[in-house]
Amino acid sequence: SIIEYGDVGEEWIGRQAKQTPDGGYVVVGETSTMGVIDAFLLKFDALGEVEWVQTYGGPTLHDVVWSVDMDGLGGYYLGGQQQVSSSNYDQWVLHVDGTGQVIWQENYGTPFNDAGNAHLTTGADGSIFIATGLEVNANDDHAPRLIKLDAEGGVLWQQTYGPARNTMIYVVQEVFPGGDLITAGSAYNINNFLSGILIRATSEGDSLWMREYVY
């Protein structure tokens, strides 16, 4: 079946969907329904009927959410990007309850314009892993960056990998519960071609290996 949401003239762009423990679904993305670009969290039941929707972000800036995961207590973690000034974006994580009400939200950017989204997943111990990039200067040079947060949004550790050459990672998963981490992304190599990268790290973020692939 096809499910549609939103009115004519509104933009609703979904970035990720997850099935919820009750058999329904949540979808995150961005919408223009508030007159500017805001992040949204949309909850459907098992039959595709809308239960509720919440939007997040500032009144005049561009805010998006690209990832969602369960918190194990009936709420959700959201990861994306928040505009903090006219030319500066930060990685952005929100913790919301079972109806989408914000419990806490934090930014994890630098003084530079951080282009990477906070692509998050929940670990077996209830912590939050974020795959993104770290901008190291004002020239948009990024290095792959992994961050581990506790359930309150505090940084437990963060690691970067390899040289800063417009490199981003877009997903992180535990190889097995509580074990090593695997992450994937892209980088511009020495010949200025875009290649894929895989990084395997320990549960503390220490690099085991990094591989690059180009065709």
C-alpha positions in Angstrom: 0.0 0.0 0.0 1.0 3.6 -0.5 0.9 6.0 2.5 1.0 9.8 1.9 1.2 12.5 4.5 1.2 16.3 4.2 -0.8 19.0 2.4 -0.3 20.3 -1.1 2.5 22.8 -1.2 4.3 21.3 1.8 7.6 19.4 1.6 7.9 16.3 3.6 11.2 14.5 2.9 11.8 11.2 4.7 15.4 10.3 5.5 15.0 7.1 7.6 12.2 4.8 8.9 12.3 2.2 11.6 9.8 -0.3 12.9 8.8 0.3 16.5 8.2 -2.4 19.2 4.4 -2.0 18.9 4.5 -3.0 15.2 4.2 0.6 14.0 6.8 2.8 12.3 8.6 6.1 12.9 9.9 8.3 10.0 12.3 11.2 10.3 13.3 13.9 7.9 12.6 17.5 7.2 9.5 19.6 6.3 8.6 23.1 5.2 5.2 22.9 7.0 6.3 25.6 9.5 7.4 28.0 6.9 11.1 27.1 7.3 12.9 23.8 7.0 12.4 22.0 10.3 13.1 18.4 11.4 10.2 16.0 11.9 9.4 12.7 13.6 6.3 11.0 12.3 4.7 8.0 14.1 2.4 5.5 12.3 0.6 2.6 13.7 0.8 -0.9 12.2 -1.8 -0.1 9.6 -0.2 3.1 8.4 -2.5 5.5 10.2 -0.8 8.6 11.6 -0.7 8.7 15.4 1.3 11.9 15.9 3.9 14.2 14.4 6.4 16.5 16.0 8.7 19.1 14.4 12.0 20.4 15.8 14.3 23.3 15.2 14.7 27.1 15.3 12.1 29.5 13.9 14.2 30.8 11.0 17.0 28.3 10.4 17.4 25.0 8.5 17.3 21.9 10.8 17.2 18.3 9.6 17.1 14.8 11.1 18.6 11.9 9.1 18.5 9.0 11.6 16.4 7.5 14.3 16.7 4.7 16.8 14.9 3.4 19.9 16.1 4.3 23.4 14.9 1.0 24.9 12.4 2.8 27.2 9.7 3.7 24.7 11.4 6.9 23.3 13.7 7.7 20.5 17.1 9.2 19.7 17.3 11.5 16.6 20.4 12.5 14.8 20.9 15.2 12.1 22.2 18.6 11.6 21.2 22.0 13.0 21.9 25.4 11.6 23.4 27.6 14.3 24.1 30.7 12.2 23.7 31.8 8.6 26.9 29.9 7.6 27.4 27.4 10.3 25.9 23.9 10.9 26.5 21.5 13.7 25.9 17.8 14.3 22.7 17.6 16.3 21.2 14.8 18.6 17.8 14.8 20.3 16.3 12.4 22.9 12.5 12.4 22.8 9.9 10.5 24.7 7.2 8.2 23.3 5.1 11.1 22.0 8.1 13.0 20.5 8.5 15.5 23.3 12.1 16.6 23.7 13.9 15.3 26.8 17.3 16.8 25.8 19.1 18.0 22.7 22.8 18.7 22.1 25.1 20.0 19.4 28.5 18.3 18.7 30.1 20.7 16.2 33.2 22.8 15.9 33.6 26.6 15.3 33.7 25.7 11.6 30.9 24.8 9.3 30.4 21.1 10.1 28.9 19.5 7.0 28.3 16.0 8.4 25.0 14.8 9.9 24.9 12.9 13.1 24.1 9.4 11.8 23.3 7.5 15.0 22.6 4.0 16.3 21.9 2.7 19.8 24.4 0.3 21.3 23.7 -2.9 23.2 24.6 -1.1 26.5 22.1 1.7 25.8 24.7 4.3 24.7 24.6 6.2 21.4 27.1 5.9 18.6 27.4 8.7 16.0 29.1 8.4 12.6 30.0 11.8 11.0 32.9 14.0 10.0 35.1 16.4 12.0 35.9 19.7 10.2 39.5 20.6 11.0 39.7 24.0 9.4 37.7 26.6 7.5 38.5 24.9 4.1 35.9 22.2 4.6 38.5 19.5 5.2 36.9 16.7 7.2 38.2 13.6 8.8 36.0 10.6 9.7 34.7 10.9 13.2 33.0 8.4 15.6 31.5 9.6 18.9 30.0 7.6 21.7 27.5 9.3 24.0 25.9 8.2 27.2 22.1 8.2 27.6 22.2 11.9 28.7 24.1 13.1 25.7 27.5 13.3 27.4 30.5 12.4 25.3 32.2 9.2 26.5 34.8 9.2 23.7 35.4 10.5 20.2 37.9 9.4 17.6 39.0 10.5 14.1 40.6 8.3 11.5 43.1 9.0 8.7 43.9 12.3 7.0 41.4 15.1 6.7 40.5 15.1 3.0 36.7 15.7 2.8 36.1 12.3 4.3 32.8 11.4 5.9 31.2 8.3 7.5 27.5 7.7 7.2 26.6 4.7 9.3 27.9 2.8 12.3 26.9 -0.6 13.7 28.2 -3.0 16.4 29.6 -6.1 14.7 28.2 -8.0 17.6 26.5 -6.7 20.8 29.0 -4.7 22.8 31.8 -5.6 20.5 33.7 -4.0 17.6 32.3 -1.3 15.5 32.0 -1.1 11.7 31.4 2.1 9.8 31.3 3.1 6.1 31.6 6.3 4.2 33.4 8.1 1.4 36.6 10.1 0.8 38.4 12.0 -2.0 41.6 10.1 -2.7 45.0 11.5 -3.8 43.8 11.6 -7.4 40.7 13.5 -6.4 38.3 10.6 -7.1 35.6 9.8 -4.7 36.1 6.3 -3.1 34.4 4.3 -0.5 35.9 3.6 2.9 35.3 1.0 5.6 36.7 1.3 9.1 36.6 -1.3 11.8 37.3 -0.1 15.4 37.2 -1.5 18.9 34.3 -0.8 21.2 36.3 2.1 22.5 36.8 3.5 19.0 40.5 2.5 18.5 41.1 1.8 14.9 41.7 -1.9 13.9 41.9 -1.2 10.1 40.7 1.2 7.4 40.1 0.1 3.8 39.5 2.2 0.7 37.7 1.1 -2.4 37.5 2.7 -5.8 36.4 1.4 -9.2 
